[in-house]
Amino acid sequence: MKLHDIDFLIIGATKSATTWLQQSLQQDPNIYMPAPELHYFSRCYDHGDEWYLSNFEGQKGQRLVGEKSNSYMDTEGAAERISQKLPKALLIAQLRNPIERAYSDYCMLYRRGEVDRDVAKYLDPRSGADGRFLSGGLYFQQLQAYVDRFPAEQILVVLYEDMKIDAAAQLGRVRKFMKITDDLPLRPLEKKVKDKAEPVVNPTLRRLLRPFKPMVAPFRNNAGFKKIRSIAAAEVQYAPLTRELRERMSDFYAKEVEKLGTIVGKDLNGWLRNGSTH
């Protein structure tokens, strides 16, 4: 296995159903993808090429080989590293309304007990413009790094909202981009891979129990532990995204969304008006 054997990368964005896309593609016998996100060209570059390639040892035959790491979209330097190591790779970016993406990202970290209920502290551009939640949706800036380094025919941008309308058509676009010519009917995953409505242990309780996590780790698969967890779990009540906060976020993303539309050849201002691109 050599670096030039890597055919494609799903580069992001976070909270845009890229895990759904990955797992749907993994049903295709023409495609091989390791399950975990490798983050090689972003967070783990010091591990070296040999480590990176070791993650593809399960691939066999003449299949297309690729991986998914959402951090490739918004990590400075990732595009340059990929262009140096994988100049022929196909790049797939699945993007989502940046306002909804930021709120979904906030909800994920709230579920984990890593942020508190003061949603404005994280999503209001007046206080959180430099944080991960808002900066993660600056797609034009992020994609420009790839557009500057790769031919247009090696980059495919697909939208989360189109996936929600017709998942099979979305998969068809991706497979066509990857030049898979058979008509194998893939069945898109019906359930969200990471659903914020699923019951979890109260985030405040999770924060309090975090120091004890290493101690209970050996018992996580124990039936008694699972029973206790199910009793403690409940559907999380998230702080709402208010109209005022949404409007501030819309203003924050306005210029970015307009410029992104020039790259993807589509008017995306509906994201900022009503959450739709249609």
Secondary structure by P-SEA (a helix, b strand, c coil): ccccccccccccccccaaaaaaaaaaacccbbbbccccccccccccccccccccccccccccccccccccccccccaaaaaaaaccccbbbbbbbcaaaaaaaaaaaaaaaacccccccccccccccccccccccccaaaaaaaaaaaccccccbbbbbaaaaaacaaaaaaaaaaaaccccccccccccccccccccccccaaaaaaacccccccccccccaaaaaaaaaaccccccccccaaaaaaaaaaaaaaaaaaaaaacccccccccccccc
